[in-house]
Amino acid sequence: MRKERILLHVYGEQRDSVWTLTCLDLAFASRATSLMQAKVYVRANAHAYLDGKLVGENIQFPATPVSAAVVTKLRMILAGPALATRRWSNA
């Protein structure tokens, strides 16, 4: 069976030598000391989630659920000033 390619929106941030990648579409975050390892965790957890498993169920690829408030905040950061300008110009 062929797997379909999907596009996921991911926000990444490095603090204190730890990368945190937050999948905005599926509301989970993965952390690792390298960006490449964090990407592997996100990809593995996304596939597991789409196969019907819970986020964080597989201890080989750690992940934690993220609240809707955090996802909204990160989406606003990614949208940047253009979104704020559009919002104010429509008022």
N, C-alpha and C positions, 0 to 999 in steps of 0.2 A: 504494500500500500504506500503510495506516494504522499509525503507530508507537504502541506501547503506552506508557503512562506507568509509570514505575518510581519507587520510593521508595528513595533511598540515604541512608545515615547518614554525615554529614560532620562532622568536628571542625575548627573554625577557631581560629586563634591569630594575633595580630599582635605582631611583635617588630621593633624597629628600623625602623618604617615599611614592613615587608613582611608581607603576609598569607600564611599557609600554610594551605591547606585540604586535609585528609586524608580521602579517601574510605575509610571503614572497611570497606565491603562489597567493594570491588574492589582494595583495598590499593595506592593510589597517592596522591601528594601533588602539588598544584600551587601555585606561588608567584607572587604579583604584588604590585605596589605599591598597588593598590586592591582592596577587597573585591569589587566588581562584576567586575573583570577576572579575579580568581581564580575566581569563580563560573562565568564563561564558560569558563575553562580546564577546570574540573572537568566541566562539562556536555559539552563537546566531547570530552574524553578518555573519559568514560563511554560516550558514543555510539560512539566509535571502538572501545573495548574490547568492547562488546557486538556490534559488527559483525565481530569477530574480529581486530582489529589489536592490535599490542603497545603497551603504555603507553609514551609518549615517542617513538613512531615519527613523529609529526607535529610538526615543529619550530615550526609556527605556534602550537601550544597546548602549551607545555612541561609536562612531568610527569615524576616519578621514582617508581619502584617503592618500596614501603614494606614492611619486614619484618613478619612475623606478631607478633613481640615488641612492636613499636611499636603495631600495631593493637590488641593486647590491652591495652597500657598506656592508650591513649586511650579504649578502651571502658570501662575501669575508672573513668577520670576522669569520663566522661559518666554512668556509673551512680551515682556519688556515694555518700554515706553510707548510702543505703537498701539498696544491695546488700551492703555490709559488715555492716549490722545483720541482714539476713536470713541471711547466711552464719553469723554467730556464734550467732544464735538457734536455728539448726537443729543445731548441734553438740551 
